[in-house]
Amino acid sequence: MRVLLSSFMQTNDNVIATPAKALPTPRLTGLDGLLWGAIGVIAFSMTLPATKIAVRTIDGEIVGLGRALIAAACALLLLCIRREHLPARRLWPRLAITAGGVALGFPLLSALALKSVPSSHAAMVVGLLPAASALLAVIRAGERPSVGFWISSAVGLAAILVFCCARGVGTLQGADLLLLGAVLSAAIGYTEGALLARELGAWQVICWALLLSAPFIAPVVCVRLWTVGWSPSGASLAGFAYVSLISMFLGFFAWYRGLAVGGIARVGQLQLMQPVLTLLWSHLLLGETITSLHIATAAIVLASVWAALHLKRTAQNQAAL
């Protein structure tokens, strides 16, 4: 692990050696971007089951926000060891957007939702994340997606909504709305963070974003601890440790690195694996039953996201010609 992390940081430092204004768009590096992206997806795939375990005996708000606080402490230590300089002032608003998405929005909303729905259910909704990230990447890059892209994305969204209504006896549950908000938050954080990683470096982005969010998170977590107390089980502590150190910290090292050098939409396709992996972890770790409705919804979402990204890539190729 030490060798892998050292190699990552050395390579990452090379990426940001050029001043920010002179940086060209990174050249696609195939295996490099896909490898780091795959490591990130594997790390993230256990987030929902680990969160579900954590919220059994730990308050949802403490899990959702406290994970970022612990990760921020690790980030501060790493930045001090590396003697990193503060980012340029012009980058702080974009870091705030990144922090709002990945350090506040997704962790808190998903933790609250998992108090009332299984992680296998949440995995289906979070399956929309690749399409949402690609859509925001299109908007941020000023591209014009084809009609087919919009249709494919709409089909995936419709499948998720039908699934949620079927599970909620004809209506959307409050947890489903929380999960949709979590997806939007993560997509915003992924997209802005990936663009920032091309200027700051992958691990620097998540570290500075976490530090930026810490002053706002700490008072809320302290008040919540005082209000509800702290008496977690060993299993909940293990789940909390995972989402704090892996999902909220180390996983982003690999994920932002992959998105930055391999392309947001291209490497983002690897998240097609995430709902399937999450379903597997939910079954193995939590004993949750995987129904035919789960499988059918996952298949439709995967197909629609793949089609949306394929059509987006085709449109880009045609525009290049």
Secondary structure, 3 states (H helix, E strand, C coil): CHHHHHHHHHHHHHHCCCCHHHCCCCCCCCHHHHHHHHHHHHHHHCHHHHHHHHCCCCCHHHHHHHHHHHHHHHHHHHHHHHCCCCCCHHHHHHHHHHHHHHHHHHHHHHHHHCCCCCHHHHHHHHCCHHHHHHHHHHHHHCCCCCHHHHHHHHHHHHHHHHHHHHHCCCCCCHHHHHHHHHHHHHHHHHHHHHHHHHHHCHHHHHHHHHHHHHHHHHHHHHHHHHHHCCCCCHHHHHHHHHHHHHHHHHHHHHHHHHHHHHCHHHHHHHHHHHHHHHHHHHHHHHCCCCCHHHHHHHHHHHHHHHHHHHHHHHHHHHHHC
